[in-house]
């Protein structure tokens, strides 16, 4: 009986996207209520812990690698593998019609601050 409950519980929970870069979403159905989410690194150290009922979890602070995510509910708790991938850096460009040049956003911010003598 316990194995049937466990099997049904595991299929009632989805973690996506996996692999993840910035955040993960956890959805539960069939009356399953997730009370806690804990993420452990490969050494077994707790690196993130959340206690709430709506689950969009920011994982952008985690280093790329393989983690274990533990979900505790009103019924049981399960553990699953979670993969965190490196985020791609995207450059945002700004076109200056006045100078007819293209700057990447970070350079433009510094350039415009220098023109206005602002300090950040």
N, CA, C and O atoms as a GROMACS GRO file, in nm:
protein
  480
    1UNK      N    1   0.083  -0.120   0.000
    1UNK     CA    2   0.000   0.000   0.000
    1UNK      C    3   0.087   0.126   0.000
    1UNK      O    4   0.056   0.221  -0.071
    2UNK      N    5   0.194   0.126   0.078
    2UNK     CA    6   0.281   0.242   0.084
    2UNK      C    7   0.347   0.267  -0.051
    2UNK      O    8   0.360   0.382  -0.092
    3UNK      N    9   0.390   0.163  -0.122
    3UNK     CA   10   0.456   0.181  -0.252
    3UNK      C   11   0.359   0.239  -0.354
    3UNK      O   12   0.400   0.317  -0.440
    4UNK      N   13   0.232   0.202  -0.347
    4UNK     CA   14   0.133   0.260  -0.439
    4UNK      C   15   0.114   0.408  -0.409
    4UNK      O   16   0.105   0.489  -0.501
    5UNK      N   17   0.107   0.443  -0.282
    5UNK     CA   18   0.091   0.582  -0.242
    5UNK      C   19   0.213   0.663  -0.287
    5UNK      O   20   0.200   0.773  -0.341
    6UNK      N   21   0.332   0.607  -0.263
    6UNK     CA   22   0.455   0.675  -0.301
    6UNK      C   23   0.462   0.696  -0.452
    6UNK      O   24   0.497   0.804  -0.499
    7UNK      N   25   0.428   0.592  -0.528
    7UNK     CA   26   0.430   0.601  -0.674
    7UNK      C   27   0.333   0.707  -0.723
    7UNK      O   28   0.366   0.786  -0.811
    8UNK      N   29   0.213   0.709  -0.666
    8UNK     CA   30   0.114   0.810  -0.704
    8UNK      C   31   0.158   0.949  -0.667
    8UNK      O   32   0.134   1.045  -0.741
    9UNK      N   33   0.224   0.962  -0.551
    9UNK     CA   34   0.273   1.091  -0.504
    9UNK      C   35   0.380   1.145  -0.598
    9UNK      O   36   0.380   1.263  -0.633
   10UNK      N   37   0.471   1.058  -0.638
   10UNK     CA   38   0.581   1.101  -0.726
   10UNK      C   39   0.528   1.152  -0.860
   10UNK      O   40   0.582   1.248  -0.916
   11UNK      N   41   0.424   1.090  -0.912
   11UNK     CA   42   0.367   1.133  -1.038
   11UNK      C   43   0.277   1.256  -1.024
   11UNK      O   44   0.238   1.316  -1.124
   12UNK      N   45   0.245   1.294  -0.901
   12UNK     CA   46   0.160   1.411  -0.877
   12UNK      C   47   0.241   1.539  -0.871
   12UNK      O   48   0.183   1.648  -0.863
   13UNK      N   49   0.373   1.529  -0.876
   13UNK     CA   50   0.460   1.646  -0.864
   13UNK      C   51   0.548   1.661  -0.987
   13UNK      O   52   0.606   1.564  -1.036
   14UNK      N   53   0.555   1.784  -1.036
   14UNK     CA   54   0.643   1.813  -1.150
   14UNK      C   55   0.736   1.927  -1.112
   14UNK      O   56   0.696   2.026  -1.052
   15UNK      N   57   0.862   1.911  -1.150
   15UNK     CA   58   0.964   2.015  -1.134
   15UNK      C   59   1.012   2.050  -1.273
   15UNK      O   60   1.060   1.964  -1.346
   16UNK      N   61   1.001   2.175  -1.309
   16UNK     CA   62   1.041   2.216  -1.443
   16UNK      C   63   1.090   2.360  -1.442
   16UNK      O   64   1.048   2.437  -1.356
   17UNK      N   65   1.175   2.399  -1.532
   17UNK     CA   66   1.251   2.312  -1.623
   17UNK      C   67   1.362   2.241  -1.546
   17UNK      O   68   1.410   2.290  -1.444
   18UNK      N   69   1.400   2.130  -1.595
   18UNK     CA   70   1.510   2.055  -1.537
   18UNK      C   71   1.587   1.991  -1.653
   18UNK      O   72   1.540   1.891  -1.707
   19UNK      N   73   1.700   2.044  -1.691
   19UNK     CA   74   1.790   2.138  -1.628
   19UNK      C   75   1.733   2.280  -1.623
   19UNK      O   76   1.655   2.321  -1.709
   20UNK      N   77   1.776   2.355  -1.520
   20UNK     CA   78   1.729   2.491  -1.498
   20UNK      C   79   1.846   2.588  -1.500
   20UNK      O   80   1.962   2.549  -1.481
   21UNK      N   81   1.814   2.715  -1.524
   21UNK     CA   82   1.917   2.820  -1.523
   21UNK      C   83   1.885   2.927  -1.420
   21UNK      O   84   1.970   2.959  -1.336
   22UNK      N   85   1.765   2.984  -1.425
   22UNK     CA   86   1.730   3.096  -1.337
   22UNK      C   87   1.633   3.057  -1.227
   22UNK      O   88   1.652   3.094  -1.110
   23UNK      N   89   1.529   2.984  -1.262
   23UNK     CA   90   1.429   2.946  -1.163
   23UNK      C   91   1.364   2.814  -1.200
   23UNK      O   92   1.368   2.771  -1.315
   24UNK      N   93   1.306   2.752  -1.100
   24UNK     CA   94   1.231   2.629  -1.121
   24UNK      C   95   1.088   2.651  -1.074
   24UNK      O   96   1.061   2.736  -0.989
   25UNK      N   97   1.000   2.573  -1.129
   25UNK     CA   98   0.860   2.577  -1.090
   25UNK      C   99   0.822   2.438  -1.041
   25UNK      O  100   0.864   2.338  -1.098
   26UNK      N  101   0.743   2.434  -0.938
   26UNK     CA  102   0.697   2.308  -0.883
   26UNK      C  103   0.545   2.309  -0.885
   26UNK      O  104   0.482   2.399  -0.828
   27UNK      N  105   0.488   2.210  -0.949
   27UNK     CA  106   0.342   2.199  -0.951
   27UNK      C  107   0.301   2.067  -0.888
   27UNK      O  108   0.367   1.965  -0.906
   28UNK      N  109   0.191   2.070  -0.816
   28UNK     CA  110   0.140   1.951  -0.750
   28UNK      C  111  -0.008   1.937  -0.783
   28UNK      O  112  -0.079   2.037  -0.797
   29UNK      N  113  -0.053   1.813  -0.796
   29UNK     CA  114  -0.194   1.789  -0.824
   29UNK      C  115  -0.243   1.675  -0.736
   29UNK      O  116  -0.167   1.621  -0.655
   30UNK      N  117  -0.367   1.639  -0.751
   30UNK     CA  118  -0.430   1.531  -0.674
   30UNK      C  119  -0.430   1.558  -0.524
   30UNK      O  120  -0.414   1.465  -0.443
   31UNK      N  121  -0.447   1.684  -0.486
   31UNK     CA  122  -0.457   1.718  -0.344
   31UNK      C  123  -0.326   1.722  -0.268
   31UNK      O  124  -0.326   1.736  -0.146
   32UNK      N  125  -0.214   1.711  -0.338
   32UNK     CA  126  -0.083   1.714  -0.272
   32UNK      C  127  -0.049   1.859  -0.242
   32UNK      O  128  -0.057   1.945  -0.330
   33UNK      N  129  -0.011   1.886  -0.119
   33UNK     CA  130   0.029   2.020  -0.076
   33UNK      C  131   0.175   2.014  -0.037
   33UNK      O  132   0.213   1.940   0.054
   34UNK      N  133   0.257   2.091  -0.105
   34UNK     CA  134   0.401   2.093  -0.076
   34UNK      C  135   0.424   2.194   0.036
   34UNK      O  136   0.388   2.311   0.025
   35UNK      N  137   0.484   2.148   0.144
   35UNK     CA  138   0.511   2.235   0.258
   35UNK      C  139   0.652   2.293   0.257
   35UNK      O  140   0.672   2.407   0.297
   36UNK      N  141   0.747   2.215   0.211
   36UNK     CA  142   0.888   2.258   0.213
   36UNK      C  143   0.962   2.207   0.091
   36UNK      O  144   0.934   2.099   0.038
   37UNK      N  145   1.057   2.289   0.047
   37UNK     CA  146   1.149   2.249  -0.060
   37UNK      C  147   1.290   2.276  -0.009
   37UNK      O  148   1.321   2.387   0.035
   38UNK      N  149   1.374   2.175  -0.016
   38UNK     CA  150   1.513   2.189   0.026
   38UNK      C  151   1.602   2.137  -0.086
   38UNK      O  152   1.576   2.032  -0.145
   39UNK      N  153   1.707   2.213  -0.115
   39UNK     CA  154   1.802   2.173  -0.219
   39UNK      C  155   1.938   2.150  -0.154
   39UNK      O  156   1.986   2.233  -0.077
   40UNK      N  157   1.998   2.035  -0.187
   40UNK     CA  158   2.129   1.997  -0.133
   40UNK      C  159   2.231   1.987  -0.246
   40UNK      O  160   2.197   1.945  -0.357
   41UNK      N  161   2.356   2.025  -0.218
   41UNK     CA  162   2.462   2.008  -0.317
   41UNK      C  163   2.513   1.865  -0.312
   41UNK      O  164   2.459   1.782  -0.239
   42UNK      N  165   2.616   1.835  -0.390
   42UNK     CA  166   2.667   1.698  -0.398
   42UNK      C  167   2.737   1.652  -0.271
   42UNK      O  168   2.759   1.532  -0.252
   43UNK      N  169   2.771   1.745  -0.184
   43UNK     CA  170   2.832   1.709  -0.056
   43UNK      C  171   2.728   1.688   0.053
   43UNK      O  172   2.761   1.655   0.167
   44UNK      N  173   2.601   1.707   0.017
   44UNK     CA  174   2.493   1.690   0.114
   44UNK      C  175   2.464   1.814   0.197
   44UNK      O  176   2.388   1.809   0.293
   45UNK      N  177   2.526   1.926   0.159
   45UNK     CA  178   2.504   2.051   0.231
   45UNK      C  179   2.378   2.120   0.181
   45UNK      O  180   2.352   2.124   0.061
   46UNK      N  181   2.299   2.172   0.273
   46UNK     CA  182   2.176   2.243   0.238
   46UNK      C  183   2.215   2.378   0.178
   46UNK      O  184   2.281   2.458   0.243
   47UNK      N  185   2.173   2.403   0.054
   47UNK     CA  186   2.209   2.528  -0.014
   47UNK      C  187   2.088   2.619  -0.034
   47UNK      O  188   2.104   2.738  -0.064
   48UNK      N  189   1.968   2.564  -0.019
   48UNK     CA  190   1.847   2.646  -0.036
   48UNK      C  191   1.731   2.579   0.036
   48UNK      O  192   1.716   2.456   0.032
   49UNK      N  193   1.650   2.659   0.102
   49UNK     CA  194   1.534   2.606   0.173
   49UNK      C  195   1.418   2.705   0.158
   49UNK      O  196   1.435   2.824   0.184
   50UNK      N  197   1.303   2.656   0.118
   50UNK     CA  198   1.183   2.739   0.100
   50UNK      C  199   1.066   2.675   0.172
   50UNK      O  200   1.049   2.553   0.169
   51UNK      N  201   0.987   2.758   0.237
   51UNK     CA  202   0.863   2.712   0.302
   51UNK      C  203   0.750   2.803   0.256
   51UNK      O  204   0.726   2.908   0.314
   52UNK      N  205   0.681   2.760   0.151
   52UNK     CA  206   0.564   2.835   0.104
   52UNK      C  207   0.482   2.748   0.012
   52UNK      O  208   0.526   2.642  -0.032
   53UNK      N  209   0.362   2.794  -0.018
   53UNK     CA  210   0.271   2.709  -0.095
   53UNK      C  211   0.272   2.737  -0.245
   53UNK      O  212   0.229   2.652  -0.323
   54UNK      N  213   0.320   2.852  -0.287
   54UNK     CA  214   0.332   2.878  -0.431
   54UNK      C  215   0.479   2.864  -0.467
   54UNK      O  216   0.566   2.921  -0.401
   55UNK      N  217   0.507   2.789  -0.571
   55UNK     CA  218   0.645   2.754  -0.595
   55UNK      C  219   0.700   2.799  -0.729
   55UNK      O  220   0.683   2.733  -0.831
   56UNK      N  221   0.764   2.912  -0.725
   56UNK     CA  222   0.857   2.956  -0.828
   56UNK      C  223   0.982   2.987  -0.748
   56UNK      O  224   0.985   3.083  -0.671
   57UNK      N  225   1.084   2.908  -0.764
   57UNK     CA  226   1.202   2.920  -0.680
   57UNK      C  227   1.320   2.969  -0.762
   57UNK      O  228   1.354   2.912  -0.866
   58UNK      N  229   1.382   3.075  -0.713
   58UNK     CA  230   1.498   3.134  -0.779
   58UNK      C  231   1.621   3.048  -0.749
   58UNK      O  232   1.661   3.033  -0.634
   59UNK      N  233   1.680   2.992  -0.855
   59UNK     CA  234   1.800   2.910  -0.839
   59UNK      C  235   1.920   2.974  -0.907
   59UNK      O  236   2.023   2.909  -0.928
   60UNK      N  237   1.907   3.101  -0.942
   60UNK     CA  238   2.014   3.169  -1.016
   60UNK      C  239   2.141   3.187  -0.933
   60UNK      O  240   2.248   3.210  -0.989
   61UNK      N  241   2.131   3.177  -0.802
   61UNK     CA  242   2.249   3.192  -0.717
   61UNK      C  243   2.327   3.062  -0.703
   61UNK      O  244   2.440   3.062  -0.652
   62UNK      N  245   2.268   2.952  -0.747
   62UNK     CA  246   2.338   2.822  -0.738
   62UNK      C  247   2.439   2.806  -0.851
   62UNK      O  248   2.413   2.846  -0.964
   63UNK      N  249   2.552   2.748  -0.819
   63UNK     CA  250   2.653   2.721  -0.921
   63UNK      C  251   2.606   2.607  -1.011
   63UNK      O  252   2.527   2.522  -0.967
   64UNK      N  253   2.652   2.605  -1.135
   64UNK     CA  254   2.615   2.493  -1.223
   64UNK      C  255   2.658   2.360  -1.162
   64UNK      O  256   2.767   2.349  -1.106
   65UNK      N  257   2.572   2.261  -1.174
   65UNK     CA  258   2.603   2.129  -1.120
   65UNK      C  259   2.479   2.047  -1.096
   65UNK      O  260   2.369   2.082  -1.139
   66UNK      N  261   2.498   1.936  -1.027
   66UNK     CA  262   2.389   1.844  -0.997
   66UNK      C  263   2.354   1.858  -0.849
   66UNK      O  264   2.442   1.856  -0.763
   67UNK      N  265   2.226   1.870  -0.821
   67UNK     CA  266   2.175   1.888  -0.685
   67UNK      C  267   2.066   1.784  -0.658
   67UNK      O  268   2.016   1.720  -0.750
   68UNK      N  269   2.032   1.770  -0.533
   68UNK     CA  270   1.918   1.689  -0.492
   68UNK      C  271   1.814   1.785  -0.436
   68UNK      O  272   1.842   1.865  -0.348
   69UNK      N  273   1.692   1.775  -0.490
   69UNK     CA  274   1.583   1.857  -0.439
   69UNK      C  275   1.489   1.767  -0.361
   69UNK      O  276   1.444   1.664  -0.410
   70UNK      N  277   1.461   1.806  -0.238
   70UNK     CA  278   1.373   1.728  -0.151
   70UNK      C  279   1.243   1.805  -0.133
   70UNK      O  280   1.244   1.922  -0.093
   71UNK      N  281   1.133   1.739  -0.162
   71UNK     CA  282   1.000   1.799  -0.151
   71UNK      C  283   0.926   1.730  -0.038
   71UNK      O  284   0.909   1.608  -0.039
   72UNK      N  285   0.881   1.808   0.060
   72UNK     CA  286   0.804   1.753   0.172
   72UNK      C  287   0.661   1.802   0.159
   72UNK      O  288   0.636   1.921   0.141
   73UNK      N  289   0.568   1.707   0.168
   73UNK     CA  290   0.427   1.743   0.152
   73UNK      C  291   0.348   1.699   0.274
   73UNK      O  292   0.403   1.654   0.374
   74UNK      N  293   0.217   1.715   0.262
   74UNK     CA  294   0.128   1.671   0.367
   74UNK      C  295   0.117   1.518   0.371
   74UNK      O  296   0.059   1.463   0.464
   75UNK      N  297   0.171   1.450   0.270
   75UNK     CA  298   0.161   1.304   0.262
   75UNK      C  299   0.297   1.239   0.290
   75UNK      O  300   0.312   1.163   0.386
   76UNK      N  301   0.395   1.268   0.206
   76UNK     CA  302   0.528   1.207   0.212
   76UNK      C  303   0.632   1.310   0.170
   76UNK      O  304   0.600   1.425   0.141
   77UNK      N  305   0.757   1.266   0.166
   77UNK     CA  306   0.861   1.349   0.106
   77UNK      C  307   0.936   1.265   0.004
   77UNK      O  308   0.955   1.144   0.022
   78UNK      N  309   0.979   1.331  -0.103
   78UNK     CA  310   1.057   1.262  -0.206
   78UNK      C  311   1.178   1.346  -0.241
   78UNK      O  312   1.182   1.466  -0.214
   79UNK      N  313   1.275   1.281  -0.301
   79UNK     CA  314   1.396   1.349  -0.347
   79UNK      C  315   1.413   1.321  -0.495
   79UNK      O  316   1.388   1.210  -0.543
   80UNK      N  317   1.455   1.425  -0.568
   80UNK     CA  318   1.479   1.411  -0.711
   80UNK      C  319   1.608   1.482  -0.748
   80UNK      O  320   1.655   1.570  -0.675
   81UNK      N  321   1.664   1.443  -0.861
   81UNK     CA  322   1.785   1.507  -0.912
   81UNK      C  323   1.746   1.638  -0.980
   81UNK      O  324   1.648   1.644  -1.054
   82UNK      N  325   1.823   1.743  -0.954
   82UNK     CA  326   1.802   1.874  -1.017
   82UNK      C  327   1.934   1.918  -1.078
   82UNK      O  328   2.038   1.915  -1.012
   83UNK      N  329   1.930   1.957  -1.205
   83UNK     CA  330   2.052   2.002  -1.274
   83UNK      C  331   2.042   2.153  -1.295
   83UNK      O  332   1.943   2.204  -1.347
   84UNK      N  333   2.147   2.222  -1.255
   84UNK     CA  334   2.157   2.367  -1.276
   84UNK      C  335   2.262   2.390  -1.383
   84UNK      O  336   2.376   2.345  -1.370
   85UNK      N  337   2.223   2.460  -1.489
   85UNK     CA  338   2.316   2.492  -1.598
   85UNK      C  339   2.362   2.636  -1.586
   85UNK      O  340   2.298   2.720  -1.523
   86UNK      N  341   2.475   2.663  -1.649
   86UNK     CA  342   2.529   2.798  -1.652
   86UNK      C  343   2.440   2.887  -1.737
   86UNK      O  344   2.394   2.847  -1.843
   87UNK      N  345   2.416   3.009  -1.688
   87UNK     CA  346   2.336   3.105  -1.763
   87UNK      C  347   2.422   3.168  -1.872
   87UNK      O  348   2.540   3.196  -1.852
   88UNK      N  349   2.362   3.189  -1.986
   88UNK     CA  350   2.431   3.257  -2.094
   88UNK      C  351   2.422   3.407  -2.073
   88UNK      O  352   2.315   3.460  -2.041
   89UNK      N  353   2.534   3.474  -2.089
   89UNK     CA  354   2.533   3.620  -2.079
   89UNK      C  355   2.483   3.678  -2.210
   89UNK      O  356   2.534   3.647  -2.317
   90UNK      N  357   2.384   3.760  -2.199
   90UNK     CA  358   2.330   3.825  -2.318
   90UNK      C  359   2.362   3.973  -2.314
   90UNK      O  360   2.335   4.041  -2.215
   91UNK      N  361   2.419   4.021  -2.422
   91UNK     CA  362   2.447   4.163  -2.431
   91UNK      C  363   2.328   4.235  -2.491
   91UNK      O  364   2.266   4.188  -2.586
   92UNK      N  365   2.298   4.349  -2.434
   92UNK     CA  366   2.192   4.434  -2.487
   92UNK      C  367   2.261   4.552  -2.551
   92UNK      O  368   2.349   4.615  -2.492
   93UNK      N  369   2.221   4.582  -2.672
   93UNK     CA  370   2.286   4.690  -2.746
   93UNK      C  371   2.198   4.813  -2.754
   93UNK      O  372   2.075   4.804  -2.756
   94UNK      N  373   2.263   4.928  -2.760
   94UNK     CA  374   2.194   5.056  -2.774
   94UNK      C  375   2.250   5.126  -2.897
   94UNK      O  376   2.372   5.137  -2.913
   95UNK      N  377   2.162   5.174  -2.983
   95UNK     CA  378   2.204   5.248  -3.102
   95UNK      C  379   2.186   5.396  -3.077
   95UNK      O  380   2.077   5.440  -3.040
   96UNK      N  381   2.291   5.470  -3.095
   96UNK     CA  382   2.286   5.615  -3.078
   96UNK      C  383   2.277   5.681  -3.214
   96UNK      O  384   2.378   5.689  -3.285
   97UNK      N  385   2.157   5.729  -3.254
   97UNK     CA  386   2.142   5.792  -3.385
   97UNK      C  387   2.228   5.918  -3.398
   97UNK      O  388   2.275   5.951  -3.507
   98UNK      N  389   2.246   5.987  -3.288
   98UNK     CA  390   2.323   6.111  -3.290
   98UNK      C  391   2.468   6.085  -3.331
   98UNK      O  392   2.525   6.156  -3.414
   99UNK      N  393   2.527   5.980  -3.270
   99UNK     CA  394   2.667   5.947  -3.299
   99UNK      C  395   2.680   5.840  -3.406
   99UNK      O  396   2.791   5.812  -3.453
  100UNK      N  397   2.567   5.780  -3.447
  100UNK     CA  398   2.564   5.670  -3.544
  100UNK      C  399   2.659   5.558  -3.502
  100UNK      O  400   2.737   5.506  -3.583
  101UNK      N  401   2.649   5.522  -3.375
  101UNK     CA  402   2.730   5.414  -3.322
  101UNK      C  403   2.644   5.318  -3.240
  101UNK      O  404   2.533   5.352  -3.196
  102UNK      N  405   2.696   5.201  -3.222
  102UNK     CA  406   2.628   5.100  -3.142
  102UNK      C  407   2.713   5.070  -3.020
  102UNK      O  408   2.833   5.043  -3.032
  103UNK      N  409   2.652   5.074  -2.902
  103UNK     CA  410   2.719   5.042  -2.776
  103UNK      C  411   2.652   4.920  -2.716
  103UNK      O  412   2.532   4.899  -2.734
  104UNK      N  413   2.730   4.839  -2.645
  104UNK     CA  414   2.660   4.740  -2.564
  104UNK      C  415   2.604   4.814  -2.444
  104UNK      O  416   2.655   4.920  -2.408
  105UNK      N  417   2.502   4.760  -2.381
  105UNK     CA  418   2.428   4.832  -2.278
  105UNK      C  419   2.517   4.876  -2.163
  105UNK      O  420   2.504   4.987  -2.113
  106UNK      N  421   2.609   4.788  -2.120
  106UNK     CA  422   2.694   4.822  -2.007
  106UNK      C  423   2.787   4.939  -2.041
  106UNK      O  424   2.807   5.028  -1.959
  107UNK      N  425   2.842   4.938  -2.160
  107UNK     CA  426   2.926   5.049  -2.202
  107UNK      C  427   2.844   5.177  -2.212
  107UNK      O  428   2.890   5.284  -2.173
  108UNK      N  429   2.723   5.166  -2.266
  108UNK     CA  430   2.637   5.283  -2.282
  108UNK      C  431   2.605   5.345  -2.147
  108UNK      O  432   2.605   5.467  -2.133
  109UNK      N  433   2.578   5.262  -2.047
  109UNK     CA  434   2.546   5.312  -1.914
  109UNK      C  435   2.664   5.390  -1.858
  109UNK      O  436   2.646   5.498  -1.802
  110UNK      N  437   2.784   5.335  -1.872
  110UNK     CA  438   2.904   5.404  -1.823
  110UNK      C  439   2.926   5.533  -1.902
  110UNK      O  440   2.955   5.638  -1.845
  111UNK      N  441   2.914   5.524  -2.034
  111UNK     CA  442   2.934   5.639  -2.122
  111UNK      C  443   2.837   5.751  -2.088
  111UNK      O  444   2.878   5.867  -2.077
  112UNK      N  445   2.708   5.718  -2.072
  112UNK     CA  446   2.610   5.821  -2.043
  112UNK      C  447   2.631   5.880  -1.904
  112UNK      O  448   2.604   5.998  -1.882
  113UNK      N  449   2.678   5.800  -1.810
  113UNK     CA  450   2.706   5.852  -1.676
  113UNK      C  451   2.826   5.947  -1.679
  113UNK      O  452   2.827   6.049  -1.610
  114UNK      N  453   2.925   5.913  -1.759
  114UNK     CA  454   3.041   6.002  -1.770
  114UNK      C  455   3.000   6.136  -1.830
  114UNK      O  456   3.050   6.241  -1.789
  115UNK      N  457   2.910   6.132  -1.928
  115UNK     CA  458   2.865   6.256  -1.991
  115UNK      C  459   2.788   6.343  -1.891
  115UNK      O  460   2.796   6.466  -1.895
  116UNK      N  461   2.713   6.277  -1.800
  116UNK     CA  462   2.632   6.350  -1.704
  116UNK      C  463   2.702   6.364  -1.569
  116UNK      O  464   2.646   6.424  -1.477
  117UNK      N  465   2.821   6.312  -1.555
  117UNK     CA  466   2.898   6.315  -1.431
  117UNK      C  467   2.823   6.248  -1.316
  117UNK      O  468   2.823   6.300  -1.204
  118UNK      N  469   2.760   6.136  -1.343
  118UNK     CA  470   2.691   6.064  -1.236
  118UNK      C  471   2.781   5.953  -1.185
  118UNK      O  472   2.867   5.903  -1.258
  119UNK      N  473   2.760   5.915  -1.062
  119UNK     CA  474   2.840   5.809  -1.000
  119UNK      C  475   2.744   5.701  -0.953
  119UNK      O  476   2.646   5.729  -0.885
  120UNK      N  477   2.774   5.575  -0.991
  120UNK     CA  478   2.695   5.460  -0.944
  120UNK      C  479   2.780   5.370  -0.860
  120UNK      O  480   2.732   5.268  -0.811
   0.00000   0.00000   0.00000
